[in-house]
Amino acid sequence: MATAVLLVASAALTAYSSVKQGQAADQAAKHNAKISHQNAAIAKKQAAREARQIRKSNYSREASLLAKGGASGTKVNTGSLLDVLASTHSEGEIEANEATYQGELDARAYRNNASLELFKGKSAKQAGYINAGASLAGSAAGFNSAGGTASYNSFLKRTG
């Protein structure tokens, strides 16, 4: 009878531990997903800030080109100076757009990671329940093979 009690207690403790472990993994995954979502927002903000800085720097270059062209007596709205200004502006916009695009890619990677974390947490929680059930079922089999049924039946005869 003592063996049967120990088997039942062990199974209950193992089942409880499995459930709690799954729940803890789920909570950790939810926390990690929250951080990944925060990182996604930060990545987008940093990319927007970088794009603004690139544009600001580009505008300064364009202004410097205009000032130098005007100081040298070059017409600023025709010819090679206009071509240089257009090229400088285009290159700056491309660079700014690349920074924005990279921020979007980084944000998407963080969001994908958040989704993966949530999936892993849900899976761990389900695995905890499955392991708990398996532990209980396994101990029931052990209880029967250890003579638990005979002990239980003799207990019923004595009390009944």
Residue pairs with C-beta under 8 A, 6 or more apart in sequence:
1 151
1 155
3 146
3 147
4 143
4 146
4 147
4 148
4 151
4 152
7 139
7 142
7 143
7 146
7 148
8 139
8 143
10 139
11 135
11 136
11 138
11 139
11 140
11 142
12 136
14 132
14 135
14 139
15 131
15 132
15 133
15 135
15 136
16 132
18 128
18 129
18 131
18 132
18 135
19 128
19 129
19 132
20 128
21 124
21 128
22 124
22 125
22 126
22 127
22 128
22 129
22 131
23 125
23 128
25 120
25 121
25 124
25 125
25 128
26 121
26 122
26 124
26 125
27 121
28 121
29 117
29 118
29 120
29 121
29 122
29 124
30 117
30 118
30 121
32 113
32 114
32 117
33 113
33 114
33 115
33 117
33 118
33 121
34 114
36 110
36 111
36 113
36 114
36 117
37 110
37 111
37 114
39 110
40 106
40 107
40 108
40 110
40 111
40 114
41 107
43 103
43 106
43 107
43 110
44 103
44 104
44 107
46 103
47 99
47 100
47 101
47 102
47 103
47 104
47 106
47 107
48 100
48 103
50 96
50 99
50 103
51 96
51 97
51 99
51 100
51 103
52 96
54 92
54 95
54 96
54 99
55 92
55 93
55 96
57 92
58 88
58 89
58 91
58 92
58 93
58 95
58 96
59 92
61 88
61 92
62 85
62 88
62 89
62 92
65 81
65 84
65 85
65 88
66 76
66 81
66 85
69 75
69 76
69 81
70 76
74 81
75 81
76 82
76 85
143 149
